[in-house]
Amino acid sequence: MGNCKLLIKRLHSFDLPLPAYQTEGSSGIDLYAAIDEPVVIKPLERVIIPTGVALELPEGFEAQVRPRSGLALKHGITILNSPGTIDEDYRGEIKVILINLGQENFLINRGDRIAQLILSKIYRANIVEVEDLSKTKRNDGGFGHTGL
């Protein structure tokens, strides 16, 4: 497991914990709801929840905002654009688009852990336009072409 430096700036909500790993082996850094009032997410409703922090990512990295498995399993709460991508040059507040795929209203309170942040190394492609692509056994087979 490699290490790198992630700079985190509190924008407001200084009473909330700094995003952190919950265990020694955690891959994701938990993000907290930095809301002033509780938010109810109705079934099939989507909301954007601020986290109160901004990041400075190491050069060559992105951050992916991913759902928390417990919220997904127990309540049907997930991230609509999962994983959300935070680019290396973004310095604004991290916000999370949550959706309720469950059948009951879900209440989010200030300080609830709503998502997790994963750092990932990025490789930038040199884009080259070509007339043809190499042939493979699969070629353009997709969308279940190999069966169930």
Helices and strands as residue ranges (DSSP letters): E 7-10, E 29-32, E 39-41, E 46-50, E 53-56, E 61-66, H 69-75, E 77-79, E 84-86, E 95-100, E 106-108, E 113-121
